[in-house]
Amino acid sequence: MKKKYVILALAALFIFRLVYGLSSEFWFIDQLQVFLIGLKFYSSHLWPYFGPDLVYTETQIPGALLGLLVGLPLFIFPSPESSFIFVNVLTFGSLSFFAWYTHKRIPELPGWFVWLFIMTSPWTLFNGTGVFNLSFLLAFSVVFFICFIDSVFIYKDKIIPENLSFFLTGLTLGCAMQLHLSWVLLMPFIAYNFFQQLIHNQRKVLYNTLWVITGFVIPLAMIAPTFIEYGLYGTGGTEKNIIFNISNFKNIFIILARFLSFAAFEVPYVLGPDTASRVAVVKNHIWMAPFTIFLLPAGIIQVLYYIYSFFTYLKKINNSKEESASQTDQWKKIIILTLSSFLLIFSSFFFSVKGPASHTFYIMLPIAMFYAFHTYSLLVKKTFFKKLALLYFICGFIFHAGLILDNFNTRSIYKDRQKVQKAIDEKNYKILGIRRSDIWGRGY
């Protein structure tokens, strides 16, 4: 009976996420252009040599992965919903892996809390259920960081077989490279992992390197045709996005807040781009107001709590007793990992053409969440924790339901599904829109 209810609960979570995705933004230029990449591949059968567009510099990321991820489901089921179903299967699978692994590592946290926190987070819903490059990126970044955490000697025991862990590291790196420029943030983690291998496990360094290469070869097969066809221009001009930008130094606290917000209920981001549009959503569904009023400060409090917990654990580490040395060492490594990740993000913006918008380092979400779960282990013994968490999730579900209703007829594919279906049926992506590359006169 227990297994039956678990399966039903997981099915309900998947359906909820799928419905959220189907009602998500589709017609905004960035989302539409991602869909057009896959639709162009489906319509023309031309190999998608390039993926996401980088508007600031009118460049494109090399590799066919995004075009294949969006376009191949259309060959199986030529319907607008097919790509949405596929991306939700992919992200739900990877987030389930994340929830399972987190509960294994922090068993004191209730399983329902971990699963609901991950599956109903605004950040894993808003940028994890629609047909968008960040949704696919989320799936691969989650797997990458789980493998990193498991293999980097934070814990004495390993849950994931070592060869599989390094194979997936190479695989997910190669996939992330084709989806977002933030893949460069993964490289220091791989370098550190091999540094730790040299210290603790020298005899397996070559063996593990071969597994990384083996995993990387698979997505490399989707990048190689671009360089064969375009030569030096195979980079898509992405190097233009690297500039020295010292002005980003002033954004240190903004970056910290946005990094930690990945593990918080960030209401403003998902409600709309500005105050007027956010207020309009709540006014259109006035019953959302009390739940929004509860969640808005809750998200801010979460970020403040994560910062407070950082200093609390530093104090605990300094005052730790010998019998808890193992746990103290784990916590020290989690704190170092989180702090190092933040500093890596911060320093990366000295070389970025863009400012510190959250989506530019969305790839780091698993680190922020994993740290957050450790901080909640401080509260799990408090009597109010489970009651407050349950209230938090109930309010979250109702809030998300309001967004689904508001977006369904105004932003989703159902605003004009017939147009999308016509473009698929007639295999003419231009019915739906013009690719930026068609305007630029280069790329895909």
PyMOL commands that set and color helices and strands:
alter all, ss='L'
color gray80, all
select helices_A, chain A and resi 2-22+29-44+55-57+65-76+80-105+111-119+122-126+133-151+162-176+181-200+202-235+238-241+246-261+267-271+275-284+286-318+322-351+358-376+383-408+413-415+417-425+429-431+436-440
alter helices_A, ss='H'
color red, helices_A
select strands_A, chain A and resi 50-54+59-62
alter strands_A, ss='S'
color yellow, strands_A
deselect
rebuild
show_as cartoon
